[in-house]
Amino acid sequence: MSADNTPNRDHASETTNKGTQGTSSSSIPLVKLNMNNITYRPLMKDFSAAASSFKLSIRSKKKRDDVEMKPLLRKIVLKNITPPSIQPYRLSAWMGPSGSGKTSLLSIAAGMTDYDPEAFGEDSRITINDDKHNLLSKKGSFPKGLSGIVWQDDLLLSNLTVRETVEFAATLKTPRSEIHRIHSMVDQVLEDLGLTSVQYSMIGQSLGGPGRGISGGERKRVSVAQELVTRPPLIFLDEPTSGLDSSAALELMKILKKLCLQGGHSIVTVIHQPRTTIFDLMDDLLLLSRGEEVYSGPAVGARQVLESCPIIGFQLPEQTNIADWIMDLIIIDENRSKNNHSAKDVVVDEEDPLVSSSNRLLPQHWSKINCPDSSSESSEKKRHQLDYRLSSLAEIKNSIPKYTASFTIQLRLLTRRAIKQTRGEKISNASIIAMVAFIVFESAFWFRLENDTDQIYKRNSLVFFMIIAQANGVVISSVPTFRRDRELLTRERAKKMYRVLPYFLAKTLADMSTTIILPVIHVMVVYWTTNMRPSARSYFLFSFLFYLTLTAAQSIGLLMSAALPSLQLALVITPVLVIFLFIVGGFYIPFANMPAWISWVKWFSFATYGYCGLLVTEYDGRLIPCADQVTFQIGDATLCPLPGKEVLNSLGITGLLSNAWFSVIMLIVLQIFCRVTAYLLLRRSP
């Protein structure tokens, strides 16, 4: 049974035909997406599923090893779902309570799920423009340039303006031949979404506070603008109206409806209990209940189907929002089923009867009346066939490059974005105050050190303190870099906006400049206030070595960020590793006194090369006047003045370590190794 009560849709058809004519000059291809019998069984990744499987194995007296080898960790999220065709000039809505599988279905439709053939049923199919090729049959089959997807949770960068955010997306998605239109495209989408007045405002933090920027509703519209700016044929939105007031939500949905009718876009929105005026904008509707269909067809037909369901169905009360009524019915049905069967997810073998049965009345009712060869459905399909030409899948793929922007454009845009974002995070009032505090502290304790043998130990301690104080902060601040941006990278990679390499290079360049600039300024000031070696060559070499020491330390933080599976684990392990590298750096235990079984580790420590290189710069080729009284005797007491080489020898800084340029080379080698390894790990991540 299909609700054919669609007299109000005639106007939409007329508008559609007009829109078809009006968009003849448009460059977007018309895309129709069909999804049939979508059954989705992803692998469970939490420990509760493994524990349930283990308990089942104990009851059946099986060994634990047997359980781990059997595919018992798959869970049915979607079962035989066939949404209405996602067609040009039509706005579709997918509704259902939390946990019904809406977002999972949206991810599948947009081609954003990991490739896993075993996760889908044998009859599951996704086709474009009635092409026979099943997009689920092969990895990378879905042409990413066709679609834009707006997730419920935005991942906007706080230190960019609204216009910069939209322009970034537009530039990466626009072909080179259309690059001159970016400015007008951005102006148009900002005007359509009511963002012109805040286009130069910072995005800001979503949770308020000192970094508060635009409002929550404006953030949502910016997320939509990022996808709409290039007018993709397919647009998927995951609860775009959440967080918006009723009038703002209505205006946004009207804009989406306008894009359908005038631009030929195929739009799907996951929406939760919209107001009646928004519900009336919908052409097609899919209702889900715990991964099963409750209704799939024209939006105006849902009421008739639900009212006809025995026991659960009842007439829509007057002055009641139809969307609220629909959700209430589905929840009532789900709560009723709890009396007959546990509502918990069951992780069992595929042949378990509980997996293939449902005791909810609404899905059963829909499966009975939804006859595939129904004459009403056939007439509905014929009525929806409009006068427009659909390109073949091969034609669509050939017209869309894998990456729209070139490598150089990707690198330039990503570097600019990363520098702006990092600059706002690292160069703040708090960081400047911290830098000034370090300068005052170090200048006070080591102010104008005397140039004699009694001050050698103080000079050594100052050098190592500067390394510890600055490098430790740089490492810890670098650890969250990739962990924090991993989700944003994953989303933008899935859309084929850019490759991993330009992203990695951009983050590296940004971090090596904005993160290091304040510590380097600090040491360039402290060098003179503490009366280090008064030589221009020594000053610049000292500053350069200190910069390389910090960038090498930063590389370790980036490597740990990319290598460890969670931010919490990285923040626990990284400080321990850094402290160990400091210990073998030569200050706490001179290299000459270091145990042989552990001394080899010094060759892998950035602190070793930083400390040695800075001391060689300070002492090599220098004659140090003798003090009248010496607290710590270094070298032969009869040598006066004391050659700087004797100071280095007493610390075990001999051989290759006594050459400052060897330390320069090794610091560069260390960070190249760490950064290349981090890149390879990042590229392998999903």
N, C-alpha and C positions, 0 to 999 in steps of 0.2 A: 504494500500500500504506500502510495506517495501522495502527499497533500498537494492537490492541484488547484487549491484556492489561491490563485495568483493574479487576480485582475489588476492589482496595484502595480504589478511588474511590467505592464505594457508600457507605461511611461518610461521605465528604466530602459526598455528595449529601444524605444524611440530615441532616447538620449544617447544610447549606445551607438546606434547607427549614425547619429550626428557626430558623435565623438570619433567614430571611425573615419569619417570624412575629414574631420578637423585635424586629425593627427597624421594625415598622409605624409606630411613632411617630417614627421618625427623619426628619429633614427632608432628608437627602441624596437626590438622585435616583439611581436605578440606571442606570448608563451602560455600554454595550457599544460598544467601539471596534473596527472592522474595518479592516485595512490589506491592500490587494490589489495585487500586482504593482508594488511600490515600486521604481522605478529612479530613482536620484539621481545627477545629473551636475552638481555645483557648479562654478562658475568657479574656475580656478586663480588664486591671488593671489601666488605666489612667482615669483622671477626664473628659477628653474631651468626651469619650464615654458615661459616665454617663450623662453629660450635653446634649448630642445629644438625648439620650433616654428621658430625662426630657422634652426637647422641643417637641418631638413627642407626649408625653403624654398630653402636654398642648393643642396641636392642636386638639387632639381627645377628649379633655375634660375629661381626666382621672385624678384620684388622684395620687399624688406623691407616696404614699404608694403602689399603684397598680403597678407602674413602677418598683419599687425596688424589688417587688416580682417576676416579670416576667424575664425570661432569655434573656434579650435584649442586653447583653454585650458580646456576642460571635461574633467573626469576622472570616470570611472565609479567611484563609491564604493559604490553598492548596485545590484544587478541582479536585478530580478524577485523581490523578497522579499515573501512572504505569511506573516506570523507567525500563530500561533494567535490567534483572537479574544480580545481583552482583555475579559473578562466579569466581571460582578458575582460575588462569592463565590469567585473563583479567583485564584490567585497564579501569575504567569507569570515565567519566567526566560529571559533572552537571554544566550547564552554564545558565546565564540569567542576566538581569540588576539588579541593587540594588532594593530590595523590592520584588523580584520575588518569594521568599520562599525557596531559596536554603539551607540556614543554618537551617531553621525549618525542612526541609525534612531530612537533614543530622542528626539532633538531634533525630528525630523519628527513623531513620534507625539504629542509634547507641544505641537506648534504653535510651537516656539521658533526655527525657521529663518527666514531672511529670505525674503520672498515673491519667487519667481523661477519663473514657469511653465515656462520653457525648461529648468529643471534637472530636471524630472520627466518620466518617460515618458508617452506618450499613454494607456496603460492603467492608470497609477498612480491609485489611489483610496484615500481615507480617509473612512469614513462612521461616524456615531454612531447607535446604536440602530436599525440597518437602514434609516435614512433614505436616500433616493436622492441627496441633495445631496452632492457631492464636496467635502470641505473643502480640497482642493488647488486648486480651480478659481478661488478668489477670495481676495484679501487680507483678512485679518481674519475669516475664516469660523470659525476654531476658537474656541469660547467658553472664554476663559481661566479663568473662575471655576470651571470643572469640575475642573481638575487642579492637582496640586502636584508639583514636580519637585525632587529632591535631587541635586545634582551631586557628582561625585567630590571636587573641590577645594572646600572651604568658603571662604566670604568673610565670616566672622564678624568683627564689630568688637570689637577687643581690650579697650576700656574700658567695655563694657557687661557686666552680670551675665547669668548664664544665664536668669534669670527675665525680666529686661528684654528680652532678645533674643526670647524666645518671645512675650511679651506684645505687643511691637511688631507682630510678624507677625499675631497673633490679632486685634488691634484693627483693623488695616487690612483684614483679610479677612472680618470678621464683620459681618453686616447690622446696621443700627441697632436693629432690633427685638430682636436677641439680644445687645446690648452688655452687658446685666447678667449674662450667663453667662460672660464672659471669664475672670473669676477662677477659677471652677470648671473651665473648659476647660483652663486652663493647669495647674492643680493635677493634673488627671487625666492629661494627657500627660506631665508631669514624673514622675509616679508610674509610669506605664506603661513609661517608658524608663529608669527608675532614676536620675533626675536630681534627686530631691527633696533629697538631702543636699548637693548643690553648687549649689542654685538661686540662692544669694546670692553665689556666687564669681564673680570676674571671668573673662571668657573668656581674656584674656591673649594673648601671642604664641604662634604655633604652633611656632616654632623654639626655644623656651626662652629662657634668659637672664634678665635682671632682671625682665622683664615676663611671666614664666611664669605661666600660669593653670591651667585645667583640663587634664586629660590628653587625648591624641589620640583615644582611644575616646570620651570624653565630648564632645569637639568634634563628632565624627561624629554622636552621638546628638542633640546640640543642633540640628544641621542637619536631621536627620529630624524633630525635634519642631516646628521652624518650619513644616513642611508638614503634619504630622499634626494640629496643634492644632485646626484648623478642620474636620477630617475631610472632605477633598475626595473626590468619588466616584472620580476617577482619580488614582492615585499612581504616579509614575515615579521610580525610584531608580537612579543611576549608581554601581555598585559601592559599596553602602552598608556592606559588611563590610570593605572595605580599611582597614588600620590597626587593626583590632580583633583581640583574641585570640579563640581558637576558641569559648570559652564565651560571650563578649560578642556575637560574631557570631551564634551560635545563638539567644541570647535575643532579639536584634533581629529575626531572621527569624521567630521564634515570634510576636512581637508583630504583625508584618505579616500572618502567617497568621491570627491571631485577628481582625484588622481585616477580613479578607476574609470569614471565616465568620460573624462576628457582626454586622458592620456593613454588609455588602453592597458593600464597596469592590472596585474593579477595580485590581489592583496589578501592575506590571511592574518587575522589577529586573534590571539588567545586573550579572552576577556572574561572578567569575573563579575557577574551580576551587574550588567550595564543598566542605566536608566532607560525608560521606555523609548524616548526619542532616539537614543543610540541604537537600541535593538531594532527599531524600524528602519534604520539605514542598512541593515544587513541583508544581503541577497541570499546567502547560503549559510546553513548552520549545521555544526556537528556537536552532539552532546555525548559526553563520556562519563562513565561510572566505573571507577577502578579498572581502567584499561579496556572496557567493553563499550560497544555502541549502545546508546539509548535512542538516538535519532540521527539521521543523516539525510539532508535534503534542503529544499527551500525553507527559509526562516519562517515564513508565514504558515507552514504546514506543521510545525512542531506542536502547537497547541492542540490540534485535532488528534494527533497521535497519542499524546500524553493523557488527554482526557478520556481516551478510549481504553486505557489500560485498566483491567479489573483490579479491585482491592485498593491499589495505590492511586489510580487516577480519580480526579474530581474536577468539577468545573472551576475555571479561573474566576476567583471572586472579583466583584466590582472594585474599582479604584485600587487595584493591585498591580504592581509592576510585574509584567510577564516573566522577566528574567529572574526576579526573586521567587516567583511561583515555581518556575522550572527547577531552580536549585533546591528549593524546599522539597519538591517531589523526589529528586534524586537522593537527597540526604535521608529522607524518610525511608526510602527503599533500602539504602545501605544500612541504616540502623536496624531495620527489620530483619535483615539477613543475619545479623549478629546472634539472633536467638537460635538460629539453626546451624550456624557454622562460624568458627572463630574468624575474626576479621584480620588476624595477623597474616603476614606474608608467609606462605608455606614453601620451604625449599626442599623439594623432594625429587624423586626420579620422574622422568617424563611420563611414565605410564600411570602415575598416581591419579586416581579418578577425581580427586579434589582439584587438580590443576585444570582439567578440561570441563568442569561443570560450574554452573553459576546458579545460585538460589535467589538471585535478585530478579524481581518481577519485570522491571522496566527493560533490561537487556533481552529477557526472554520474549517479552511482548513485541519488541521491535524485530527480533529475528523471525518471528512468525509472520508478521505482516509485511516484511521487507522482501517480497518475492522478486528474484532477479529478472524473471521474464514477465513481470507485470506489465499490462498494457499501459497503465497510467504512467509508469516509469519510462516506458519507451517513448510515449508522447512527450514527456517532460524533457527527455534528452533531445528529441527532435526540435522542440520549441527553443532550446538553448543554443542551437546551432545558428550562429549569426553570420553575417556577410563579411567575413574577414579571412585573410589567408594566413595560415600557420606555416612558418618555415620548418624544414626538416631539422632533426637533431644535428646532422652533419653540417648543415649550413650555419646553424647557430654556433657550433663549436669552432668552425673555421673563422667566424667573424669576431671571436673573442680571444685575445691573446692570453696566455697563462698569467702573465703579469703585465698590466697596462703600462705602468711607469718603468723607465729604464733603471739600470742599477745605479747610475750616477744621480738620477732624480730621487730615487729611494734613499740613498745615502745622505744627500743634501737635506731632504725634508726631515728625515729621522734625526739627523744630527742637530738641526735647528730646534726640533721639538724637544729632544733630550736635554739640550743645553738650557733651554728656557725652563723646563720643568726642574732640572737639577739645580739650576741657579737659584730658583725660588726656595728650594729645600735646604741647600747648603750655605748659601750666602744670605743669612737672615740676621736680625738684630741680636738674637741669642748667640749665634756663632761668632759674630764680630766681638761681642762682649767677652766671650770665652777666649778669643785670640788676644785681646787686650789684657785680659787677666793673666794669661801665660807670659806675655811680654813683661808685665810688671813683676810677676813672681820671680821669673828667671833673672831679670835685671837686678832685682833686690838681693837675691841670694848669691849671685855670681857677678856682682857689679864691678866692672873695671879690674879684672884679675891682674895681679902683678905678673910681669914677664920674668919669672925666675923659677928655679927648680922646686920651690916649696909649693907652687900652685899647679903643678903637673896633674896631681890626682884630681884636683877640683875641675880642671879643664876636661879631663877624661869623663868625670861624672856628669858634667854639663852636656857633653856631646851625647852620652848614652841616654840621659834624661830626655833630651829633645827628641831622640828617636822613639823612646818608649811612649812619651806623652802624645806625640802626634801620630805615630804609626798605629798605635792601638786604636785610637779613635777612627782613623781612616779605615782600618780593617772592619771594625764593628759596624760602621755606617755602610760599608760595601756589601755586607752579608745579605741584607734584605733586598738588594737591587733586583736580582732576577726572580726571587721568590715573590716579591710584591707585584712585579709586572708580568709574571708568568701567564696569568689568565688573560690579560690584555694581549699579550703576544700570541697566545693560542687562538684567540678569536680572530685577530687580524691576519694571522697566517692562514687560518681556515678560509678566509675570504680572498686569499691570494692577493693581498694588498702589497706585500713585500716579502723578500726572502729573509732568512735568518742572518745571513752574513752582514748586509747593510745595517740591520737592527743592532747586531752585536758591535760592529765598528762604531756606530753612532753612540751607543751607550758607553763604550770604552773612551771615545774622544771626549764625551761630556764629563765623565767621571775624572779623567786625567787632567781636566782643566778646572772645572768649577769646584770639585771636591778638594783639590790640592792647593788651590791658589791662596787661601788664608793661612794654612800651615807654612807655606813657603815664604809668604810675606812676614810671618812671625819670625822665622829663622834669619831672614835678611836684616831684620831690626836687631834681634838679640846678638847677632854676630858682632856688631859694633858696640853695643852697650856693655857687653861682657869682655871686651878687649881681646878678641881672638886675633889671629895672625894678621897684622896690618899690611896686606898685600892685595892688589886688585885681582891678580891671578888666583890667589888662594880663596878670595872671597867668592868669585864667580864659580870656581870649581867646587867649593864647599856647598854653595847653593844648588848647583846642578846635581851633585851627589845626593844631597838631602832630598831633592825632588824625585830622583830615581829610586831612592829608598822607600819613599812613601808610595810611589806608583807600584813598586814591587809588592809592598805590603797590601795595597789595594787589590792586586791581582790574586793574592791568596784568598782574600774575602770573596772575590767574584767566583773563584774556583769552588770554594765551599758552598756558595750560594747555588751554583749549578749542579754540584755533585750530590748534596744531601737532600733527602726526600722531603724534609719539612723545615720551616723557618725555626721552629723551636729547637730542633735537633742541631741545626747549624749554629744557633746562638749559644748552645751549650758546648759544642765541640771546638768551635773556632777559637774562643779565648784561651782554652787549654793548649791548643796547638801553638798559638802565637806566643804565649808565655814560655813554652818549651823552646821555641826558636830564639827568644830573647836570652834565655839562660845559656844557650850554646853560642851566643853572639860574641863572647870574649871579654865582657866587662866583669860579670860576677865571678867567673872562673877564667883566668888567663889561658890562652891556648896552650902555653907551655905546661900548665898544671892540669890540663883536662885529661881524664882517663882515656886510654887508647881505644877502649872498646866502644866509646861513645863519641870520640872526637871527630869521626868521619861525618857526623850529622851536620857539623858546622858548614860544610860545603853546600848544603841545601837551605841555609838560613839567610834570609835577606838582611837580618840584623848583623850578621858577620861581615858582609860586604859593605853595608852602610857604615858600621862602626869603624872598620879598618880603613875604608876609603877616606872618611872624614878625619881620622887621626893622622893618616899619612899626609893629607893636605895640610894639616896643622903643624906637623913636626918635621917632615922630610926636608933635609937640607937646611935645617934651622939650628942655630947655636943658642942655647938657653943659658942666661947668666945664672951663676950660683947664688943661692940665698944664704944669709948668715946662719939661719937655723932651718933645718929641713925636717919636716914631720915624717915624711915617707921617703926614704932613700931609694933612688932609682939609678941603676948603672953604677959605674965605678966612681967612688967619692973623690978620687984624685983628679977626675976629668972636670975641668972648669975653664971655659963654659962647657956645658953638657951638650954633646951633639944630639939632635933630635932622633937620629938613627938608634941611639942607645935606649931611648924611651920605647921605641917600637919593638926593639929586640926583647926588652924586659917583659913586654906584654905578649910575646910569641908571635908578633906580626912580622913574619919573615917570608922569604921566598916570594911567591906570586902575590901574596897578600900585602906585601910591602910596596906594591905598585898601584897607585890610585886608579889608573886606567884599566887595570885588570878588574877592579871592583866595579867600575862603570860597565864593562862588558858583561860581567856575571849578573849584575842587576838587570840588565836588558834581557839576557838569556833567560833568567828566572821568570820574568813577567811574560815573555813571549811563550814560554812553555805553559805557564798557568793559564794564560788567556786563550791559547789555541785549544788546550784541553777543555776549558770551560765552554768554548764555542762548540766543540764536537759533542759535548754532553748536552748542551742546549739544543743542538740541531736534532739529536735523537729523541728529545722529549716530545710528547704529543702536543 
